[in-house]
């Protein structure tokens, strides 16, 4: 395995920035220091003027395989992740077959082992077939998955969610919840706000999200379960989780780059603006930013959800829910939040690295002995988002045509380059 010396970069993590070299040997970080003497045989990588971070972690992606490989595959999804600076992702279970048993999970794992260029950790479902009526065998699946989720749909029954949390608490595993009360949807597909009313669309109210979060937080407090809330999008959700954390509830949460940088005022009559949950009010966006600033929100996750061009070509009303995000996340966050002074660079990096790792108890870090999962970033690069350049099969993004700053130059997984900008 090649020895590498990343020379002259600015190391960045949640605690700050420092100029340091990084020596990579045998797939691990061998040394970090201000002036490492070139190791014999090491390949020098000039990182002068560049940032060096631990590889990003995304705890919420959809790679569609097995079952819907025309939307994305493990191979294309992991390449897209590497393009975006990610070295670890957790893949959601809305697949065919659903990974709800050791046998079905093994089918997905076989593809991951064969095709992934980064670390891909699968989720297992909470209920058989993600149908909400019968629990999976948590003990049998423990250790084979990152967490348990029925993502794509909320667990509608309070009794079923209580049973799931009790089982998860016994096994000390995570319930990661897509919070959505189906009785409040009424056929809606964008936020029930100004744009919805002005353009004659059907709306989704915020309570469909925060109402189920409120229910689940009470259950998590009752059971002692480790509970993670997926893709929060509204102010009420932030406040509920903030208050629950203060009470000692074992809860973590994530939001997405699009919820932090866009709102309903940015909507267009185009399927690339349709995702679930939807873009909400400007006030919700500001509450999410504050929740990230004060630590209520643990992680930024893309909810990378690719679909075919045809499935995203039917406007807001008819298009499939979901956008891609792995390849634009850091530049979008840096441009929209850091350069505008809304959040610090260190906080953004922490929410892409340490935060998700801590929430899901994943190993890693930017210290000697850790796996050499590293991302090198050019902070000065300026470019325009063009989905034609994506490695993902999915091209639908609300950021198409956006001018952004910063670019991922190099992604190392276990010391091996898995993406290199040319």
DALINDA-V536352 format. One record per helix or strand of 3 or more residues. SS is the DSSP state (hx for helix, st for strand). FROM is the first residue (numbers start at 1). TO is the last residue. If there is no record, write none. Layout:
ss->SS from->FROM to->TO
ss->SS from->FROM to->TO
This chain:
ss->st from->4 to->13
ss->st from->16 to->25
ss->st from->28 to->33
ss->st from->43 to->46
ss->st from->51 to->54
ss->st from->56 to->62
ss->hx from->74 to->83
ss->st from->86 to->91
ss->hx from->102 to->115
ss->st from->119 to->122
ss->hx from->128 to->130
ss->hx from->138 to->141
ss->hx from->158 to->171
ss->st from->174 to->177
ss->hx from->182 to->184
ss->hx from->194 to->199
ss->hx from->207 to->223
ss->st from->226 to->229
ss->hx from->235 to->247
ss->st from->251 to->255
ss->hx from->257 to->261
ss->hx from->264 to->266
ss->hx from->271 to->273
ss->hx from->282 to->293
ss->hx from->315 to->318
ss->hx from->329 to->338
ss->hx from->345 to->352
ss->hx from->354 to->360
ss->st from->374 to->384
ss->hx from->387 to->389
ss->st from->403 to->413
ss->st from->416 to->420
